[in-house]
Amino acid sequence: MANSTTLVMGHRGAPRRARENTIEAFELAREEGADGVELDVHLSRDGVLLVHHDAAIDGFGVLAEHPIDAIQGSFPWLPTLEAVLDACAGLLVNIEIKNSPRDADFDPYEAASQAVVDLLRRRDGVDRVLVSSFHLPSINQVHALAPEIATGYLAVMDPAPVDALVAAIAGGHRAIHPFFGVLADRGAVMVVEEAHTVGIQVNTWTVNEPEEIVRLAEAGVDAIITDVPAVAREALG
């Protein structure tokens, strides 16, 4: 039987119904019954956290090379993280810090991690958040600055889920976020059991097929991150 406590998280909102990572997409995810949303952040040149998946926009350039006014003047649909947090009040918000060494705006000094911590502290703890990243130093920095903020380690194939779990334990992180494709039937149960034994959550992405949603919920995952929150909500009853 599916885990009735498995949360449904809208992947960049409800991207099948609206432009991803926009206020409209997040509001639609709420409308579809999502418990929370997942989003991506980059910094503008003047240090404002922007919600956008890629480091650059075609025909415009790298976001980190432009001030917030120029970015939103050209792309009024592109929100700040603060505006999204306001719109998502009451929802769990998974803030993914994009800072891969392969990204055009890669920052080894982790300014985005500092900015996320500063913003959440200015907001005085009113937000329900989980901060995640594929880049382990990014969440390590968040945890070092503010251990009270929940952090999660994202992974695809490398590291494997069990190795990601080991790294999460060592770093004081509260969740791992493995790609659903690496969680085979019995493997999913094993990973969840090992993680829960040490108090770490397992949130998996991006799961869109009802049978996969049910399978992973039955394995005990804590959250399903999906492009189709309404489908996931229906599949989970």
Backbone as CSV, one residue per row, in Angstrom:
resi,resn,N_x,N_y,N_z,CA_x,CA_y,CA_z,C_x,C_y,C_z
1,MET,0.851,-1.201,0.000,0.000,0.000,0.000,0.884,1.246,0.000
2,ALA,0.482,2.265,-0.772,1.285,3.481,-0.876,1.390,4.177,0.473
3,ASN,2.547,4.805,0.679,2.787,5.559,1.904,1.918,6.813,1.891
4,SER,0.952,6.868,2.814,0.012,7.989,2.814,0.674,9.299,3.212
5,THR,1.894,9.239,3.742,2.583,10.463,4.158,3.518,11.005,3.076
6,THR,3.631,10.320,1.941,4.499,10.803,0.859,3.988,12.142,0.335
7,LEU,4.866,13.127,0.323,4.492,14.466,-0.148,4.577,14.550,-1.662
8,VAL,3.771,15.423,-2.231,3.813,15.729,-3.662,4.423,17.119,-3.819
9,MET,5.521,17.184,-4.573,6.234,18.446,-4.804,6.185,18.779,-6.296
10,GLY,5.701,19.964,-6.618,5.653,20.378,-8.015,7.040,20.760,-8.521
11,HIS,7.531,20.032,-9.522,8.857,20.256,-10.098,8.850,21.537,-10.929
12,ARG,9.438,22.594,-10.371,9.404,23.924,-10.988,7.957,24.413,-11.106
13,GLY,7.111,23.936,-10.201,5.699,24.320,-10.198,4.851,23.255,-10.858
14,ALA,4.035,23.687,-11.805,3.240,22.771,-12.627,3.594,23.064,-14.081
15,PRO,4.771,22.585,-14.546,5.328,23.038,-15.828,4.583,22.549,-17.065
16,ARG,3.656,21.617,-16.895,2.856,21.189,-18.047,1.735,22.185,-18.334
17,ARG,1.469,23.063,-17.361,0.349,24.002,-17.497,0.799,25.458,-17.610
18,ALA,2.018,25.763,-17.226,2.506,27.150,-17.276,4.017,27.127,-17.423
19,ARG,4.588,28.244,-17.808,6.049,28.338,-17.915,6.671,27.948,-16.575
20,GLU,7.653,27.045,-16.609,8.263,26.546,-15.380,8.934,27.668,-14.601
21,ASN,9.013,27.455,-13.279,9.706,28.403,-12.390,9.126,29.814,-12.439
22,THR,7.804,29.896,-12.606,7.140,31.199,-12.565,6.099,31.176,-11.444
23,ILE,5.684,32.360,-11.029,4.648,32.460,-9.996,3.398,31.703,-10.433
24,GLU,3.028,31.843,-11.706,1.841,31.147,-12.205,1.987,29.634,-12.045
25,ALA,3.157,29.098,-12.384,3.372,27.656,-12.278,3.297,27.183,-10.834
26,PHE,3.819,27.977,-9.906,3.775,27.591,-8.498,2.352,27.668,-7.950
27,GLU,1.610,28.677,-8.366,0.224,28.787,-7.918,-0.615,27.637,-8.459
28,LEU,-0.349,27.210,-9.681,-1.073,26.081,-10.255,-0.723,24.780,-9.532
29,ALA,0.540,24.632,-9.117,0.914,23.447,-8.346,0.113,23.380,-7.050
30,ARG,-0.036,24.509,-6.394,-0.855,24.553,-5.180,-2.299,24.154,-5.513
31,GLU,-2.822,24.716,-6.602,-4.192,24.428,-7.026,-4.378,22.928,-7.295
32,GLU,-3.327,22.272,-7.804,-3.412,20.848,-8.130,-3.205,19.951,-6.912
33,GLY,-3.020,20.536,-5.758,-2.923,19.751,-4.540,-1.520,19.426,-4.082
34,ALA,-0.509,20.096,-4.645,0.868,19.846,-4.219,1.080,20.294,-2.780
35,ASP,1.900,19.533,-2.075,2.291,19.908,-0.715,3.412,20.933,-0.725
36,GLY,4.094,21.028,-1.859,5.207,21.950,-1.959,5.664,22.061,-3.399
37,VAL,6.716,22.839,-3.602,7.271,23.035,-4.940,8.789,22.957,-4.879
38,GLU,9.365,22.614,-6.023,10.818,22.611,-6.195,11.160,23.694,-7.193
39,LEU,12.260,24.407,-6.967,12.662,25.484,-7.868,14.175,25.606,-7.897
40,ASP,14.670,26.399,-8.853,16.110,26.577,-9.057,16.476,28.044,-8.872
41,VAL,17.660,28.295,-8.294,18.069,29.688,-8.109,19.472,29.968,-8.634
42,HIS,19.612,31.181,-9.163,20.893,31.771,-9.556,20.926,33.192,-9.006
43,LEU,22.109,33.777,-8.967,22.256,35.161,-8.525,22.354,36.112,-9.707
44,SER,21.746,37.298,-9.556,21.982,38.387,-10.499,23.332,39.029,-10.182
45,ARG,23.763,39.955,-11.036,25.053,40.623,-10.808,25.060,41.392,-9.499
46,ASP,23.884,41.927,-9.122,23.811,42.701,-7.887,23.305,41.870,-6.705
47,GLY,23.419,40.557,-6.813,23.214,39.706,-5.655,21.787,39.343,-5.313
48,VAL,20.875,39.465,-6.261,19.480,39.083,-6.024,19.280,37.646,-6.481
49,LEU,18.611,36.853,-5.653,18.338,35.455,-5.999,17.169,35.383,-6.973
50,LEU,17.440,34.774,-8.128,16.450,34.655,-9.191,16.043,33.205,-9.362
51,VAL,14.777,32.979,-9.668,14.270,31.628,-9.865,14.264,31.328,-11.359
52,HIS,15.247,30.524,-11.774,15.399,30.156,-13.189,16.288,28.933,-13.253
53,HIS,16.005,28.029,-14.180,16.765,26.781,-14.217,18.173,26.968,-14.750
54,ASP,18.317,27.649,-15.883,19.619,27.771,-16.533,20.354,29.029,-16.079
55,ALA,21.682,28.972,-16.217,22.500,30.128,-15.843,22.335,31.284,-16.817
56,ALA,21.926,30.963,-18.053,21.833,31.983,-19.097,20.506,31.875,-19.829
57,ILE,20.146,32.944,-20.519,18.966,32.968,-21.380,19.431,33.307,-22.787
58,ASP,18.996,32.512,-23.749,19.403,32.716,-25.142,19.089,34.146,-25.582
59,GLY,20.068,34.762,-26.203,19.889,36.107,-26.719,20.067,37.197,-25.690
60,PHE,20.263,36.805,-24.447,20.423,37.780,-23.364,21.765,37.616,-22.666
61,GLY,22.101,36.383,-22.367,23.389,36.119,-21.728,23.241,35.525,-20.350
62,VAL,24.348,35.520,-19.634,24.414,34.921,-18.307,23.748,35.850,-17.295
63,LEU,22.826,35.326,-16.515,22.088,36.150,-15.563,23.016,36.850,-14.579
64,ALA,24.071,36.161,-14.161,24.995,36.718,-13.172,25.765,37.935,-13.691
65,GLU,25.666,38.192,-14.983,26.366,39.340,-15.569,25.458,40.555,-15.728
66,HIS,24.210,40.435,-15.259,23.237,41.523,-15.427,22.572,41.857,-14.094
67,PRO,22.231,43.127,-13.874,21.519,43.509,-12.648,20.062,43.083,-12.719
68,ILE,19.431,43.024,-11.561,18.053,42.559,-11.478,17.109,43.397,-12.333
69,ASP,17.284,44.716,-12.375,16.369,45.567,-13.143,16.409,45.233,-14.627
70,ALA,17.609,44.976,-15.147,17.735,44.640,-16.569,17.113,43.282,-16.859
71,ILE,17.295,42.348,-15.943,16.751,41.001,-16.144,15.232,41.035,-16.136
72,GLN,14.655,41.644,-15.108,13.195,41.647,-15.030,12.568,42.627,-16.023
73,GLY,13.343,43.611,-16.479,12.842,44.475,-17.532,12.689,43.723,-18.841
74,SER,13.596,42.764,-19.075,13.533,41.958,-20.299,12.620,40.749,-20.145
75,PHE,12.544,40.219,-18.920,11.785,38.994,-18.665,10.923,39.185,-17.416
76,PRO,9.816,39.892,-17.554,8.997,40.199,-16.374,8.403,38.966,-15.700
77,TRP,8.397,37.841,-16.411,7.878,36.601,-15.832,8.885,35.925,-14.917
78,LEU,10.152,36.372,-14.929,11.206,35.711,-14.163,11.212,36.274,-12.739
79,PRO,10.816,35.469,-11.738,10.636,36.014,-10.393,11.890,35.957,-9.533
80,THR,11.894,36.753,-8.497,12.912,36.619,-7.461,12.497,35.497,-6.510
81,LEU,13.463,34.954,-5.792,13.139,33.921,-4.815,12.212,34.480,-3.742
82,GLU,12.439,35.713,-3.338,11.596,36.284,-2.291,10.140,36.359,-2.737
83,ALA,9.911,36.748,-3.987,8.535,36.816,-4.490,7.899,35.434,-4.519
84,VAL,8.680,34.422,-4.873,8.146,33.056,-4.905,7.826,32.575,-3.497
85,LEU,8.690,32.854,-2.543,8.418,32.458,-1.164,7.130,33.104,-0.659
86,ASP,6.911,34.356,-1.017,5.664,35.018,-0.638,4.462,34.306,-1.257
87,ALA,4.564,33.966,-2.546,3.453,33.329,-3.252,3.199,31.911,-2.750
88,CYS,4.244,31.267,-2.214,4.146,29.873,-1.783,3.993,29.731,-0.277
89,ALA,3.542,30.772,0.377,3.355,30.713,1.835,2.525,29.492,2.208
90,GLY,3.025,28.740,3.180,2.334,27.546,3.633,2.780,26.279,2.948
91,LEU,3.378,26.381,1.769,3.905,25.217,1.064,5.358,24.962,1.477
92,LEU,5.793,23.720,1.331,7.214,23.407,1.478,7.909,23.812,0.188
93,VAL,8.981,24.581,0.290,9.704,25.055,-0.898,11.109,24.459,-0.904
94,ASN,11.365,23.645,-1.922,12.689,23.052,-2.122,13.495,23.991,-3.019
95,ILE,14.453,24.687,-2.424,15.295,25.648,-3.149,16.549,24.924,-3.622
96,GLU,16.655,24.706,-4.934,17.860,24.067,-5.466,18.856,25.141,-5.906
97,ILE,20.023,25.141,-5.285,21.075,26.076,-5.672,21.814,25.505,-6.871
98,LYS,21.765,26.215,-7.982,22.461,25.803,-9.196,23.880,26.379,-9.162
99,ASN,24.858,25.509,-8.957,26.246,26.000,-8.907,27.206,24.904,-9.336
100,SER,26.917,24.302,-10.476,27.802,23.267,-11.009,29.057,23.894,-11.607
101,PRO,30.198,23.229,-11.461,31.410,23.724,-12.139,31.232,23.828,-13.652
102,ARG,30.213,23.184,-14.189,29.948,23.266,-15.630,29.089,24.477,-15.992
103,ASP,28.514,25.145,-14.984,27.631,26.284,-15.249,28.428,27.544,-15.587
104,ALA,27.836,28.375,-16.418,28.504,29.619,-16.828,28.689,30.584,-15.672
105,ASP,27.894,30.427,-14.621,28.008,31.333,-13.469,28.595,30.630,-12.245
106,PHE,29.346,29.545,-12.465,29.898,28.810,-11.325,30.713,29.726,-10.413
107,ASP,30.457,29.576,-9.119,31.103,30.424,-8.119,31.699,29.552,-7.013
108,PRO,33.005,29.354,-6.995,33.618,28.513,-5.958,33.500,29.109,-4.562
109,TYR,33.142,30.389,-4.474,33.017,31.035,-3.167,31.609,30.905,-2.585
110,GLU,30.698,30.303,-3.324,29.362,29.962,-2.822,28.555,31.179,-2.370
111,ALA,28.579,32.231,-3.180,27.803,33.425,-2.826,26.305,33.147,-2.801
112,ALA,25.828,32.244,-3.660,24.396,31.948,-3.673,23.964,31.275,-2.371
113,SER,24.807,30.421,-1.833,24.488,29.782,-0.556,24.368,30.831,0.544
114,GLN,25.305,31.755,0.563,25.249,32.845,1.542,23.984,33.672,1.352
115,ALA,23.639,33.955,0.104,22.461,34.777,-0.178,21.171,34.081,0.251
116,VAL,21.102,32.761,0.049,19.919,32.016,0.477,19.771,32.096,1.996
117,VAL,20.861,31.870,2.701,20.820,31.948,4.169,20.417,33.351,4.618
118,ASP,21.018,34.367,4.019,20.700,35.756,4.409,19.225,36.059,4.186
119,LEU,18.693,35.636,3.035,17.289,35.909,2.732,16.362,35.204,3.723
120,LEU,16.621,33.937,3.986,15.755,33.193,4.900,15.816,33.778,6.305
121,ARG,16.985,34.228,6.716,17.086,34.846,8.050,16.364,36.180,8.103
122,ARG,16.439,36.955,7.036,15.702,38.229,6.999,14.200,37.995,7.110
123,ARG,13.762,36.866,6.597,12.343,36.539,6.619,11.929,35.905,7.950
124,ASP,12.896,35.748,8.840,12.636,35.392,10.235,11.927,34.048,10.404
125,GLY,12.319,33.088,9.565,11.835,31.728,9.762,10.397,31.475,9.384
126,VAL,9.787,32.347,8.581,8.371,32.163,8.246,8.174,31.109,7.152
127,ASP,9.261,30.732,6.460,9.143,29.845,5.313,9.445,28.392,5.679
128,ARG,8.748,27.467,5.037,9.064,26.039,5.134,9.965,25.709,3.951
129,VAL,11.234,25.438,4.214,12.173,25.274,3.115,13.077,24.058,3.310
130,LEU,13.568,23.579,2.197,14.630,22.587,2.126,15.558,23.063,1.027
131,VAL,16.835,23.229,1.317,17.801,23.732,0.345,18.622,22.558,-0.176
132,SER,18.648,22.395,-1.496,19.340,21.256,-2.085,20.294,21.708,-3.181
133,SER,21.179,20.789,-3.574,22.096,21.059,-4.681,22.769,19.769,-5.118
134,PHE,23.131,19.718,-6.410,23.997,18.644,-6.895,25.440,18.883,-6.441
135,HIS,25.751,20.146,-6.147,27.121,20.532,-5.785,27.236,20.491,-4.263
136,LEU,27.875,19.458,-3.745,27.915,19.243,-2.305,28.457,20.453,-1.534
137,PRO,29.498,21.142,-2.011,29.975,22.317,-1.267,28.907,23.396,-1.071
138,SER,27.926,23.483,-1.969,26.884,24.502,-1.830,26.030,24.246,-0.604
139,ILE,25.592,22.986,-0.420,24.780,22.701,0.768,25.640,22.587,2.021
140,ASN,26.908,22.193,1.856,27.808,22.215,3.014,27.931,23.628,3.564
141,GLN,27.999,24.602,2.648,28.113,26.001,3.063,26.841,26.470,3.766
142,VAL,25.686,26.100,3.225,24.428,26.466,3.880,24.391,25.886,5.289
143,HIS,24.760,24.614,5.415,24.717,23.961,6.723,25.703,24.607,7.697
144,ALA,26.880,24.987,7.196,27.876,25.624,8.062,27.379,26.980,8.561
145,LEU,26.706,27.719,7.683,26.210,29.048,8.045,24.954,28.993,8.900
146,ALA,24.099,28.006,8.624,22.794,27.953,9.302,22.345,26.500,9.436
147,PRO,22.881,25.793,10.424,22.530,24.371,10.569,21.053,24.131,10.826
148,GLU,20.314,25.178,11.181,18.879,25.003,11.401,18.099,24.866,10.096
149,ILE,18.710,25.230,8.963,18.049,25.106,7.664,18.271,23.694,7.124
150,ALA,17.188,23.005,6.777,17.283,21.646,6.243,17.936,21.671,4.865
151,THR,18.855,20.730,4.644,19.577,20.649,3.380,19.500,19.234,2.823
152,GLY,19.551,19.122,1.479,19.463,17.826,0.830,20.444,17.715,-0.323
153,TYR,20.974,16.510,-0.509,21.990,16.246,-1.530,21.348,15.588,-2.742
154,LEU,21.414,16.266,-3.879,20.868,15.771,-5.141,21.858,14.844,-5.842
155,ALA,21.326,13.790,-6.469,22.209,12.858,-7.173,21.475,12.215,-8.340
156,VAL,22.254,11.880,-9.377,21.710,11.126,-10.515,22.318,9.737,-10.459
157,MET,23.407,9.502,-11.212,24.076,8.207,-11.208,25.309,8.201,-10.307
158,ASP,25.980,9.338,-10.231,27.213,9.434,-9.462,27.141,10.702,-8.606
159,PRO,27.012,10.599,-7.292,27.094,9.359,-6.523,25.814,8.533,-6.573
160,ALA,25.973,7.229,-6.358,24.823,6.354,-6.219,24.092,6.705,-4.928
161,PRO,22.819,6.304,-4.801,22.047,6.698,-3.619,22.711,6.379,-2.284
162,VAL,23.308,5.199,-2.155,23.930,4.845,-0.875,25.141,5.734,-0.610
163,ASP,25.911,6.046,-1.653,27.058,6.945,-1.481,26.594,8.365,-1.156
164,ALA,25.497,8.791,-1.773,24.929,10.104,-1.445,24.487,10.131,0.013
165,LEU,23.958,9.013,0.479,23.534,8.922,1.878,24.724,9.061,2.816
166,VAL,25.827,8.409,2.487,27.038,8.509,3.305,27.504,9.968,3.370
167,ALA,27.496,10.645,2.215,27.917,12.050,2.174,26.963,12.931,2.962
168,ALA,25.667,12.623,2.890,24.678,13.413,3.633,24.867,13.267,5.136
169,ILE,25.132,12.047,5.570,25.376,11.823,6.998,26.596,12.618,7.448
170,ALA,27.687,12.540,6.661,28.929,13.224,7.022,28.746,14.739,7.065
171,GLY,27.884,15.259,6.162,27.715,16.710,6.081,26.628,17.278,6.955
172,GLY,25.909,16.427,7.670,24.834,16.918,8.524,23.573,17.293,7.760
173,HIS,23.411,16.724,6.564,22.242,17.053,5.747,21.064,16.163,6.116
174,ARG,19.874,16.646,5.836,18.676,15.951,6.307,17.961,15.146,5.241
175,ALA,18.444,15.207,3.986,17.752,14.486,2.924,18.720,14.139,1.805
176,ILE,18.360,13.100,1.059,18.997,12.835,-0.231,17.901,12.885,-1.289
177,HIS,18.290,13.307,-2.492,17.339,13.460,-3.592,17.839,12.664,-4.797
178,PRO,17.677,11.350,-4.792,18.118,10.559,-5.933,17.139,10.640,-7.098
179,PHE,17.669,10.580,-8.310,16.844,10.459,-9.516,16.072,9.151,-9.425
180,PHE,14.782,9.190,-9.768,13.942,8.005,-9.560,14.416,6.800,-10.359
181,GLY,15.102,7.056,-11.485,15.549,5.957,-12.336,16.600,5.063,-11.702
182,VAL,17.268,5.524,-10.647,18.280,4.684,-9.995,17.700,3.928,-8.800
183,LEU,16.408,4.120,-8.550,15.767,3.430,-7.439,14.973,2.239,-7.977
184,ALA,15.664,1.130,-8.212,15.005,-0.086,-8.667,14.087,-0.602,-7.572
185,ASP,13.240,-1.567,-7.919,12.196,-2.027,-6.989,12.713,-2.275,-5.580
186,ARG,13.577,-3.265,-5.433,14.081,-3.586,-4.103,15.086,-2.535,-3.645
187,GLY,15.811,-1.966,-4.603,16.786,-0.944,-4.256,16.158,0.261,-3.604
188,ALA,14.956,0.632,-4.048,14.276,1.776,-3.449,13.971,1.514,-1.985
189,VAL,13.470,0.317,-1.696,13.144,-0.039,-0.315,14.398,-0.019,0.548
190,MET,15.493,-0.568,0.026,16.741,-0.628,0.780,17.263,0.778,1.096
191,VAL,17.269,1.650,0.086,17.763,3.011,0.289,16.909,3.741,1.311
192,VAL,15.596,3.634,1.181,14.697,4.311,2.115,14.905,3.797,3.532
193,GLU,15.001,2.485,3.688,15.184,1.919,5.025,16.493,2.385,5.653
194,GLU,17.573,2.369,4.855,18.867,2.809,5.387,18.832,4.286,5.759
195,ALA,18.200,5.094,4.910,18.138,6.536,5.178,17.297,6.823,6.420
196,HIS,16.152,6.196,6.505,15.267,6.461,7.647,15.877,5.978,8.958
197,THR,16.700,4.944,8.884,17.365,4.451,10.096,18.232,5.538,10.729
198,VAL,18.810,6.409,9.887,19.677,7.472,10.406,18.994,8.842,10.348
199,GLY,17.667,8.837,10.165,16.910,10.082,10.234,17.013,10.974,9.019
200,ILE,17.305,10.383,7.858,17.440,11.166,6.629,16.288,10.840,5.687
201,GLN,15.701,11.873,5.100,14.589,11.696,4.180,15.084,11.348,2.782
202,VAL,14.196,10.716,2.016,14.471,10.398,0.611,13.384,11.046,-0.241
203,ASN,13.794,12.026,-1.040,12.881,12.720,-1.952,13.367,12.450,-3.372
204,THR,12.505,11.933,-4.228,12.968,11.491,-5.543,12.322,12.290,-6.676
205,TRP,13.042,12.422,-7.772,12.643,13.256,-8.913,12.962,12.524,-10.221
206,THR,12.463,12.984,-11.329,11.203,13.673,-11.565,10.231,12.580,-12.006
207,VAL,9.232,12.285,-11.187,8.399,11.102,-11.349,7.025,11.524,-11.856
208,ASN,6.684,11.077,-13.077,5.454,11.538,-13.718,4.435,10.442,-14.011
209,GLU,4.877,9.182,-14.056,3.965,8.086,-14.385,3.292,7.564,-13.119
210,PRO,1.959,7.413,-13.142,1.242,6.991,-11.927,1.781,5.711,-11.305
211,GLU,2.141,4.722,-12.126,2.619,3.461,-11.549,3.957,3.637,-10.839
212,GLU,4.807,4.521,-11.355,6.079,4.792,-10.698,5.872,5.591,-9.419
213,ILE,4.939,6.512,-9.455,4.614,7.297,-8.266,4.153,6.377,-7.144
214,VAL,3.257,5.454,-7.471,2.746,4.519,-6.469,3.852,3.594,-5.984
215,ARG,4.672,3.079,-6.918,5.753,2.162,-6.528,6.703,2.805,-5.534
216,LEU,7.087,4.045,-5.797,8.044,4.717,-4.924,7.414,5.117,-3.598
217,ALA,6.149,5.482,-3.628,5.452,5.761,-2.371,5.355,4.489,-1.536
218,GLU,5.086,3.363,-2.184,5.027,2.086,-1.463,6.389,1.716,-0.874
219,ALA,7.463,2.159,-1.531,8.810,1.918,-1.002,9.110,2.814,0.193
220,GLY,8.274,3.832,0.408,8.418,4.672,1.588,9.102,5.997,1.382
221,VAL,9.282,6.438,0.112,9.942,7.725,-0.090,9.141,8.837,0.578
222,ASP,9.835,9.861,0.994,9.192,10.951,1.732,8.502,11.949,0.820
223,ALA,9.031,12.127,-0.394,8.405,13.067,-1.323,8.648,12.619,-2.753
224,ILE,7.649,12.866,-3.587,7.710,12.671,-5.033,7.778,14.060,-5.658
225,ILE,8.827,14.321,-6.410,8.942,15.586,-7.142,8.494,15.301,-8.577
226,THR,7.486,16.032,-9.050,6.804,15.673,-10.286,6.426,16.891,-11.114
227,ASP,6.352,16.694,-12.442,5.858,17.735,-13.341,4.338,17.812,-13.319
228,VAL,3.696,16.780,-12.757,2.231,16.675,-12.836,1.644,16.460,-11.436
229,PRO,1.604,17.501,-10.620,1.124,17.335,-9.245,-0.269,16.723,-9.153
230,ALA,-1.179,17.082,-10.055,-2.539,16.542,-9.992,-2.543,15.043,-10.230
231,VAL,-1.716,14.582,-11.164,-1.610,13.147,-11.453,-1.064,12.410,-10.227
232,ALA,-0.035,12.983,-9.618,0.562,12.358,-8.431,-0.429,12.325,-7.288
233,ARG,-1.162,13.416,-7.095,-2.139,13.460,-6.010,-3.213,12.403,-6.218
234,GLU,-3.674,12.242,-7.456,-4.689,11.230,-7.741,-4.125,9.829,-7.542
235,ALA,-2.886,9.596,-7.990,-2.275,8.274,-7.866,-2.111,7.877,-6.406
236,LEU,-1.846,8.855,-5.552,-1.640,8.582,-4.133,-2.934,8.609,-3.330
237,GLY,-4.038,8.893,-4.036,-5.322,8.872,-3.344,-5.561,10.074,-2.484
